Amino acid sequence: MSKYSIGLDFGTNSVRALIVDVGNGEEIATSVWNYQHGEEGIVLDAREPYLARQHPADYVEGVKACVAQSLQEAASQTDFSARDVIGIGVDTTGSTPLPVDKTGKPLAFHDAFEETPAAMAWLWKDHTAFAEAGEITNRAEQMRPQYLAKCGGTYSSEWFWSKIWHCLRVAPEVHDAAYTWVELADWIPALLSGTTHPSVLKRGICAAGHKAMFHTSWGGYPDEEFLSSLDPKLAEIRRTLPSRAYTVADAAGGLTEEWARKLGLPVGIPVAVGALDAHLGGVGSGIQENALVKIMGTSTCDMMVSPLDKDLPDIPGLCGIVPESILPGFHGLEAGQSAVGDIFNWFVSRIQPGGEKGTHEELAEQAARLRPGESGLLGLDWHNGNRTVLVDQRLTGALMGMTLHTSPAEIYRAWIESTAFGARVIMERFEEYGLKVERVLTCGGISFRSPLTMQIYADVMGRVIEVSRSEQTCALGAAMAGSVVAGKEAGGYTDFTEAVVKMTGIREAKYTPIPRNVAIYSQLYQLYRQLHDVFGTEEYSQNLYHVMKRLLSLRDEVISA
Amino acid sequence: MSKYSIGLDFGTNSVRALIVDVGNGEEIATSVWNYQHGEEGIVLDAREPYLARQHPADYVEGVKACVAQSLQEAASQTDFSARDVIGIGVDTTGSTPLPVDKTGKPLAFHDAFEETPAAMAWLWKDHTAFAEAGEITNRAEQMRPQYLAKCGGTYSSEWFWSKIWHCLRVAPEVHDAAYTWVELADWIPALLSGTTHPSVLKRGICAAGHKAMFHTSWGGYPDEEFLSSLDPKLAEIRRTLPSRAYTVADAAGGLTEEWARKLGLPVGIPVAVGALDAHLGGVGSGIQENALVKIMGTSTCDMMVSPLDKDLPDIPGLCGIVPESILPGFHGLEAGQSAVGDIFNWFVSRIQPGGEKGTHEELAEQAARLRPGESGLLGLDWHNGNRTVLVDQRLTGALMGMTLHTSPAEIYRAWIESTAFGARVIMERFEEYGLKVERVLTCGGISFRSPLTMQIYADVMGRVIEVSRSEQTCALGAAMAGSVVAGKEAGGYTDFTEAVVKMTGIREAKYTPIPRNVAIYSQLYQLYRQLHDVFGTEEYSQNLYHVMKRLLSLRDEVISA
């Protein structure tokens, strides 16, 4: 008799439920529910272009709707019964904190704040707190450099403390009404297990460690002295936070009677502590030691794990190194590229090149016929800044090597190549600091939709690129957490090592480096690296006279070969 | 009673006749005849992409056809009579040399060579001789550096000796059948005045000086020892060339009876020695001391004159400094940008951005609404290499500052700005070597079709930009030469100084620098100059970390201003 776990994946515009067969990872049903508030689920403000909020009512409605529908779909399969669901896991966007009252109820559920954006959830992509982020970074550099060392040297406007501080400044009435703030990844499991009260709510290490400067080596969240120096009211918030954080192998609690009834699921099945979507995506892709997992979409998230008992230095430029943020027993390491698919989409949708032949499909088809080096182009993939290893939002995209013959498909390919070079920089940074990248596992839309991109990555990175079997690795990872908190006796697993083996898989088609392409790309990568260092760092001076010449001579060599 | 002069302008695809009122420069009639051979008048070879030839029969037919039609058009005006035409002037593309026999007859007029491309005129844009150009440059660096000093340091594949040498190598039967080679600019006046026989044919200083290394300081054409070291047969050609060259104030001879009959013009009216189109375009734009004339089309040609009796150093990077190549009594100085309109056309026609809104008109309209600095973009206008001051074909276009919001119109404007920065580099080079740019006179398609471009040039160069009244300044300049060789008594002029005053003019609308734009552009220009030097020279090393940051902060300043 099969057992099942449900993964709930709270994305930017919608929530998804995925029902997975615990025994083999088969995804037997899935359903998506679009958030109703604002534009495509995001509450905006025309006067504040950086503002992006979500109404928590959408989360509550969303769980009910998409679980119901996925159960219905699963029920159409003869051997499924909701009674065989043994656990639930949750992943969400982040940092997406929401202010709650003393009982753990979101302020946006109070009549007074029902339509107040500051009282809603502050979506990850809300950048209104950029000034506060800068101040936090500066203060930490002076007072607590160790805080920055674990988050790549820069505290982001997307993160927990920046947002709380900005709220305190621009909407003090909201801040004063809030008892504390809760990450969405923590609030959903608490909601389902009846543990939203701040005194019992479990905080996940993933969001706390990567977004809120939580680290056991300094006793959890940042200390009160540091926070007081920013604003005494931040220290007050600090006092509402626990000193312990939990991994996804811990249960937030059991499904309450009320929610069991609403969802049509067994009462008391465990709900795992939540984590950020990318991290559970890494789990759903089968992350393990010496494997780099790349979640490839509009941006990328690059993840590795390293055993807790192995020495691990601080790695400059990484977004975060947090014990057990991805897998229990391992350090979780996170890096990423701020824009990947976003660059291709910008080129196609905003620049609209190539007339009728300007679709992704047409451009990719033409670009696939080009040989590496043939266009003479070289790009810098910094249209949305550079997350790893430069950690600098104030960098921009560049393209060189254009002639009067340069075509849209050549440029399209050059953008793909530039992101692949950026990916290689990240991989090399991991390796420079002692990690080994023996496998590259990919997931996310690009991984199964763009064979051209994947082959270029294989050729540029010089690694076989494997692609996750699942198209929903985040939800799958969440379901895996559900199977682990359910435990062996209930039909789940003792730990993630076992769950990874049983529930994840890769596709047959792998992308293998083509030696002649690797040879050309390693030369182009040297040029990319020089541009990267000259434009992206303060230290590196160079004459670049050779760059355009080398691009042209490489082109000549490739064409005449 | 008005007197008239005819300007004949042999372009790349067609020949134009322009009938001009000598007294006031009024253009009373014009007619264009398209060459018939090959594709749009150019004989191509699918196996040789760099080959571009023209059949001289097109020149002969063309003169007859377009003069006849322009006379007919003029006759429809009551006060015109062909008897009042007092002179003819000629400008042509160049270097466009053609092989001729002992009598001066083009080889392509012999039955044996009628369809042999090597026996036709080698059009300026024929680049088959790139290897020979490289060898000539190298040899001159060793043996005759003074030759290179007058032509910007590099001998081009487009020029006289490169082409003759290439013919000698790839079509020896043509070369052996040729007695000598004649520039098109020299051959047309000789044809009309019956002086094609090599013993009497007058060579113009313009083509000889700018394209064939002719300079009086070393006795005319390059010496035999130098040419022999390349190939002894080049020294043989050298022996067929005269030691003197003529200016456009000299007559090649009088119109023959036969041609007078064919054209319906008075017998014996003087035909001026020919010159290259851009140079007579400078004359037709009213070139004078301290004025920079810019012919702005697919590429630009930048010209100045400096009195012969004033000291003038060699100026590195200029295409040529030739005594009397533009105006008698003055040094002619030529510079240029390899691609200007070509870049805008490439972007619109090849990249095809912006869907339905991607025309020049639409993009210019949107771009005109942008403020300088607002896009955060900065380009290098080297899509076709850099002619002045870097003299380097192996440079390519670049664009930096792109974000996920960058629009087609922003890029369109950035390309215009990049060419304006390139124009400022040329202007500054002239000034660094002692010339004064008190006026900037422009002509050519862009000057009267793109007010946006002209305003940006005014703002970037910090100069009032004046636009020539005539849309046909090359043909007008040729007609002015006709009026000068006709002389005062015949109703023409004693010299060009007088002709310039009477026959040229500028439009009322001028483009005046806008101070706030000048201030922004001078900052962007500093960044452009740094990129220019780091990518375009071997000497200049720099860290460029500030470039993207400065572009973004300028953008922020402009947007919040």
HADDOCK unambig.tbl for C-alpha pairs under 7 A between the chains (distance, minus, plus):
assign (segid A and resid 343 and name CA) (segid B and resid 404 and name CA) 6.65 0.50 0.50
assign (segid A and resid 346 and name CA) (segid B and resid 404 and name CA) 5.78 0.50 0.50
assign (segid A and resid 350 and name CA) (segid B and resid 407 and name CA) 6.28 0.50 0.50
assign (segid A and resid 351 and name CA) (segid B and resid 353 and name CA) 5.38 0.50 0.50
assign (segid A and resid 351 and name CA) (segid B and resid 354 and name CA) 5.66 0.50 0.50
assign (segid A and resid 351 and name CA) (segid B and resid 407 and name CA) 6.03 0.50 0.50
assign (segid A and resid 351 and name CA) (segid B and resid 408 and name CA) 5.38 0.50 0.50
assign (segid A and resid 352 and name CA) (segid B and resid 353 and name CA) 5.04 0.50 0.50
assign (segid A and resid 352 and name CA) (segid B and resid 354 and name CA) 5.09 0.50 0.50
assign (segid A and resid 352 and name CA) (segid B and resid 355 and name CA) 5.92 0.50 0.50
assign (segid A and resid 353 and name CA) (segid B and resid 351 and name CA) 5.37 0.50 0.50
assign (segid A and resid 353 and name CA) (segid B and resid 352 and name CA) 5.04 0.50 0.50
assign (segid A and resid 353 and name CA) (segid B and resid 353 and name CA) 4.27 0.50 0.50
assign (segid A and resid 353 and name CA) (segid B and resid 354 and name CA) 6.71 0.50 0.50
assign (segid A and resid 354 and name CA) (segid B and resid 351 and name CA) 5.66 0.50 0.50
assign (segid A and resid 354 and name CA) (segid B and resid 352 and name CA) 5.09 0.50 0.50
assign (segid A and resid 354 and name CA) (segid B and resid 353 and name CA) 6.72 0.50 0.50
assign (segid A and resid 355 and name CA) (segid B and resid 352 and name CA) 5.88 0.50 0.50
assign (segid A and resid 355 and name CA) (segid B and resid 355 and name CA) 5.97 0.50 0.50
assign (segid A and resid 383 and name CA) (segid B and resid 402 and name CA) 5.61 0.50 0.50
assign (segid A and resid 383 and name CA) (segid B and resid 403 and name CA) 4.02 0.50 0.50
assign (segid A and resid 383 and name CA) (segid B and resid 404 and name CA) 5.53 0.50 0.50
assign (segid A and resid 384 and name CA) (segid B and resid 403 and name CA) 5.99 0.50 0.50
assign (segid A and resid 384 and name CA) (segid B and resid 404 and name CA) 6.48 0.50 0.50
assign (segid A and resid 394 and name CA) (segid B and resid 549 and name CA) 5.99 0.50 0.50
assign (segid A and resid 395 and name CA) (segid B and resid 548 and name CA) 5.73 0.50 0.50
assign (segid A and resid 395 and name CA) (segid B and resid 549 and name CA) 6.68 0.50 0.50
assign (segid A and resid 396 and name CA) (segid B and resid 400 and name CA) 6.95 0.50 0.50
assign (segid A and resid 396 and name CA) (segid B and resid 401 and name CA) 4.84 0.50 0.50
assign (segid A and resid 396 and name CA) (segid B and resid 402 and name CA) 5.43 0.50 0.50
assign (segid A and resid 396 and name CA) (segid B and resid 403 and name CA) 5.87 0.50 0.50
assign (segid A and resid 396 and name CA) (segid B and resid 548 and name CA) 6.27 0.50 0.50
assign (segid A and resid 397 and name CA) (segid B and resid 400 and name CA) 5.94 0.50 0.50
assign (segid A and resid 397 and name CA) (segid B and resid 401 and name CA) 5.55 0.50 0.50
assign (segid A and resid 397 and name CA) (segid B and resid 402 and name CA) 4.51 0.50 0.50
assign (segid A and resid 397 and name CA) (segid B and resid 403 and name CA) 6.08 0.50 0.50
assign (segid A and resid 398 and name CA) (segid B and resid 399 and name CA) 5.54 0.50 0.50
assign (segid A and resid 398 and name CA) (segid B and resid 400 and name CA) 4.06 0.50 0.50
assign (segid A and resid 398 and name CA) (segid B and resid 401 and name CA) 6.19 0.50 0.50
assign (segid A and resid 398 and name CA) (segid B and resid 402 and name CA) 6.20 0.50 0.50
assign (segid A and resid 399 and name CA) (segid B and resid 398 and name CA) 5.55 0.50 0.50
assign (segid A and resid 399 and name CA) (segid B and resid 399 and name CA) 5.42 0.50 0.50
assign (segid A and resid 399 and name CA) (segid B and resid 400 and name CA) 6.42 0.50 0.50
assign (segid A and resid 400 and name CA) (segid B and resid 396 and name CA) 6.95 0.50 0.50
assign (segid A and resid 400 and name CA) (segid B and resid 397 and name CA) 5.96 0.50 0.50
assign (segid A and resid 400 and name CA) (segid B and resid 398 and name CA) 4.07 0.50 0.50
assign (segid A and resid 400 and name CA) (segid B and resid 399 and name CA) 6.43 0.50 0.50
assign (segid A and resid 401 and name CA) (segid B and resid 396 and name CA) 4.82 0.50 0.50
assign (segid A and resid 401 and name CA) (segid B and resid 397 and name CA) 5.53 0.50 0.50
assign (segid A and resid 401 and name CA) (segid B and resid 398 and name CA) 6.17 0.50 0.50
assign (segid A and resid 402 and name CA) (segid B and resid 383 and name CA) 5.61 0.50 0.50
assign (segid A and resid 402 and name CA) (segid B and resid 396 and name CA) 5.43 0.50 0.50
assign (segid A and resid 402 and name CA) (segid B and resid 397 and name CA) 4.50 0.50 0.50
assign (segid A and resid 402 and name CA) (segid B and resid 398 and name CA) 6.19 0.50 0.50
assign (segid A and resid 403 and name CA) (segid B and resid 383 and name CA) 4.01 0.50 0.50
assign (segid A and resid 403 and name CA) (segid B and resid 384 and name CA) 5.98 0.50 0.50
assign (segid A and resid 403 and name CA) (segid B and resid 396 and name CA) 5.88 0.50 0.50
assign (segid A and resid 403 and name CA) (segid B and resid 397 and name CA) 6.07 0.50 0.50
assign (segid A and resid 404 and name CA) (segid B and resid 343 and name CA) 6.63 0.50 0.50
assign (segid A and resid 404 and name CA) (segid B and resid 346 and name CA) 5.76 0.50 0.50
assign (segid A and resid 404 and name CA) (segid B and resid 383 and name CA) 5.55 0.50 0.50
assign (segid A and resid 404 and name CA) (segid B and resid 384 and name CA) 6.48 0.50 0.50
assign (segid A and resid 407 and name CA) (segid B and resid 350 and name CA) 6.29 0.50 0.50
assign (segid A and resid 407 and name CA) (segid B and resid 351 and name CA) 6.04 0.50 0.50
assign (segid A and resid 408 and name CA) (segid B and resid 351 and name CA) 5.39 0.50 0.50
assign (segid A and resid 534 and name CA) (segid B and resid 543 and name CA) 5.28 0.50 0.50
assign (segid A and resid 534 and name CA) (segid B and resid 544 and name CA) 5.39 0.50 0.50
assign (segid A and resid 534 and name CA) (segid B and resid 545 and name CA) 6.19 0.50 0.50
assign (segid A and resid 535 and name CA) (segid B and resid 543 and name CA) 6.96 0.50 0.50
assign (segid A and resid 535 and name CA) (segid B and resid 544 and name CA) 4.79 0.50 0.50
assign (segid A and resid 535 and name CA) (segid B and resid 545 and name CA) 4.35 0.50 0.50
assign (segid A and resid 536 and name CA) (segid B and resid 545 and name CA) 5.46 0.50 0.50
assign (segid A and resid 537 and name CA) (segid B and resid 545 and name CA) 5.72 0.50 0.50
assign (segid A and resid 538 and name CA) (segid B and resid 543 and name CA) 6.73 0.50 0.50
assign (segid A and resid 538 and name CA) (segid B and resid 545 and name CA) 5.55 0.50 0.50
assign (segid A and resid 540 and name CA) (segid B and resid 543 and name CA) 5.67 0.50 0.50
assign (segid A and resid 541 and name CA) (segid B and resid 541 and name CA) 5.97 0.50 0.50
assign (segid A and resid 541 and name CA) (segid B and resid 542 and name CA) 4.58 0.50 0.50
assign (segid A and resid 541 and name CA) (segid B and resid 543 and name CA) 4.00 0.50 0.50
assign (segid A and resid 542 and name CA) (segid B and resid 541 and name CA) 4.58 0.50 0.50
assign (segid A and resid 542 and name CA) (segid B and resid 542 and name CA) 5.39 0.50 0.50
assign (segid A and resid 542 and name CA) (segid B and resid 543 and name CA) 6.44 0.50 0.50
assign (segid A and resid 543 and name CA) (segid B and resid 534 and name CA) 5.26 0.50 0.50
assign (segid A and resid 543 and name CA) (segid B and resid 535 and name CA) 6.94 0.50 0.50
assign (segid A and resid 543 and name CA) (segid B and resid 538 and name CA) 6.72 0.50 0.50
assign (segid A and resid 543 and name CA) (segid B and resid 539 and name CA) 6.97 0.50 0.50
assign (segid A and resid 543 and name CA) (segid B and resid 540 and name CA) 5.64 0.50 0.50
assign (segid A and resid 543 and name CA) (segid B and resid 541 and name CA) 4.00 0.50 0.50
assign (segid A and resid 543 and name CA) (segid B and resid 542 and name CA) 6.45 0.50 0.50
assign (segid A and resid 544 and name CA) (segid B and resid 534 and name CA) 5.40 0.50 0.50
assign (segid A and resid 544 and name CA) (segid B and resid 535 and name CA) 4.78 0.50 0.50
assign (segid A and resid 545 and name CA) (segid B and resid 534 and name CA) 6.21 0.50 0.50
assign (segid A and resid 545 and name CA) (segid B and resid 535 and name CA) 4.35 0.50 0.50
assign (segid A and resid 545 and name CA) (segid B and resid 536 and name CA) 5.45 0.50 0.50
assign (segid A and resid 545 and name CA) (segid B and resid 537 and name CA) 5.72 0.50 0.50
assign (segid A and resid 545 and name CA) (segid B and resid 538 and name CA) 5.54 0.50 0.50
assign (segid A and resid 548 and name CA) (segid B and resid 395 and name CA) 5.71 0.50 0.50
assign (segid A and resid 548 and name CA) (segid B and resid 396 and name CA) 6.26 0.50 0.50
assign (segid A and resid 549 and name CA) (segid B and resid 394 and name CA) 5.98 0.50 0.50
assign (segid A and resid 549 and name CA) (segid B and resid 395 and name CA) 6.67 0.50 0.50
